[in-house]
Amino acid sequence: MFKAKKRRALSAVVTGAILLSAVSVMGITIVAWANSNLQTHQAELDQIFADNHNKINERITIEHIWFGTDGTKFYNVTLGNTGTLGLNVTEIKIHDIDFGQIQPTPYSNAGILKDESMSFQEYFPWVSDRLYEISITTNRENIFQTEVLAP
């Protein structure tokens, strides 16, 4: 007669260990993915906040606008930066309100430091006693406008 050997059921222990390892690996993967995703969104939100904060602090004072002729008619705009940080003017646009004529002038190197002023002179065939709208656009996409009557 054969004697029955006592065997322990190792398959339940091995299965449990494999299952526990698989769940742990999946959990670590999900936590790592969520953490990197959160950091990406946090960086985007920080950048949006900084851009909007800087946009709010950007201020231009249109100090003086005058029209002149030196053989060709031109206008001159003097801008002052009264904000808390430097800014870059990217475009000055003059618009003849009565006739709809618009002349945009792009700028690529027109930085104005804090508490500084800068003048811009552009040739434009202005007409006396006409109302013109002047728009100044900055690199943060702020638009400052005023209206002026040509002499």
C-alpha positions in Angstrom: 0.0 0.0 0.0 1.0 3.4 -0.9 1.1 6.1 1.6 -0.4 9.4 0.5 2.1 12.3 0.6 1.0 15.5 2.0 1.3 18.2 -0.7 0.7 21.8 -0.1 -1.2 23.8 -2.7 1.4 26.1 -4.1 -0.6 27.1 -7.1 -2.9 29.3 -5.0 0.1 31.1 -3.5 1.8 31.6 -6.8 -1.4 32.8 -8.5 -1.9 35.3 -5.7 1.7 36.6 -6.0 1.4 37.0 -9.8 -2.0 38.8 -9.4 -0.6 41.1 -6.7 2.5 41.9 -8.8 0.4 42.6 -11.9 -2.0 45.0 -9.9 1.1 46.7 -8.4 2.7 47.3 -11.8 -0.6 48.6 -13.3 -1.0 50.9 -10.3 2.5 52.3 -10.5 2.1 52.9 -14.3 -1.2 54.7 -13.8 0.2 56.9 -11.0 3.3 57.8 -13.1 1.1 58.7 -16.1 -1.3 60.8 -14.0 1.6 62.6 -12.4 3.3 63.5 -15.7 -0.1 64.6 -17.2 -0.7 66.8 -14.1 2.7 68.4 -14.4 2.1 69.2 -18.1 -1.3 70.8 -17.4 0.2 72.7 -14.4 3.0 74.1 -16.7 0.4 75.2 -19.3 -1.7 76.9 -16.6 1.3 78.7 -15.2 2.2 80.0 -18.6 -1.4 81.2 -19.3 -1.5 82.9 -15.9 1.9 84.7 -16.5 0.8 85.8 -20.0 -2.5 87.2 -18.8 -0.8 88.9 -15.8 1.8 90.5 -18.1 -1.0 91.5 -20.5 -2.9 93.3 -17.7 0.3 95.2 -16.6 1.0 96.5 -20.1 0.1 100.2 -20.5 0.8 102.7 -23.3 0.2 106.4 -23.1 -0.2 108.1 -26.5 1.7 111.2 -25.6 1.6 113.2 -28.9 0.4 112.8 -32.4 1.2 115.3 -35.1 0.9 115.5 -38.9 3.6 117.1 -41.0 5.0 117.5 -44.5 8.6 117.5 -45.8 7.7 117.1 -49.4 5.7 114.1 -48.5 2.9 114.0 -45.9 3.6 111.9 -42.7 2.3 111.4 -39.2 4.3 111.0 -36.0 3.1 109.1 -32.9 5.0 109.4 -29.6 4.2 106.6 -27.2 5.1 106.3 -23.5 5.3 103.0 -21.6 3.6 103.6 -18.2 3.2 99.9 -17.4 5.2 97.9 -14.9 7.2 96.0 -17.6 8.8 96.5 -21.0 6.7 96.0 -24.2 7.1 95.6 -27.9 5.1 97.5 -30.5 4.3 95.1 -33.4 2.0 97.3 -35.5 0.7 100.9 -35.8 -2.3 101.3 -38.0 -3.9 104.5 -39.2 -7.5 104.4 -40.4 -9.3 107.1 -42.3 -12.7 106.8 -40.7 -14.5 108.8 -43.4 -13.2 106.9 -46.4 -12.1 103.5 -44.9 -8.5 103.7 -46.0 -6.3 101.7 -43.6 -2.5 101.6 -43.6 -0.9 99.1 -41.2 2.8 99.4 -40.5 4.4 96.3 -38.9 7.4 96.7 -36.6 9.8 94.0 -35.5 12.3 95.9 -33.3 10.2 98.4 -31.4 10.7 97.7 -27.8 9.9 100.4 -25.2 11.4 100.0 -21.8 9.4 100.8 -18.6 9.0 104.5 -18.1 10.5 105.3 -21.6 9.1 106.8 -24.7 9.5 106.2 -28.4 8.4 108.1 -31.5 7.2 106.4 -34.8 7.0 108.4 -38.0 5.3 107.0 -41.1 4.5 108.5 -44.5 0.7 108.7 -45.1 -1.3 110.9 -47.5 -3.4 112.5 -44.8 -6.1 115.1 -45.6 -6.8 118.2 -43.5 -9.9 118.2 -41.3 -10.4 114.4 -41.5 -10.8 112.1 -38.5 -8.2 109.3 -38.2 -8.1 106.4 -35.8 -4.7 105.2 -34.7 -4.3 101.7 -33.3 -1.2 100.4 -31.6 -0.8 96.7 -31.2 1.8 95.0 -28.9 3.3 91.6 -29.0 1.0 90.5 -26.2 -1.9 91.4 -28.6 -3.1 94.4 -26.6 -4.6 97.1 -28.8 -4.5 100.8 -27.8 -6.6 103.2 -29.9 -7.2 106.9 -30.2 -8.8 109.3 -32.7 -7.2 112.4 -34.0 -8.3 115.2 -36.4 -5.7 116.1 -39.1 -4.9 119.9 -39.1 
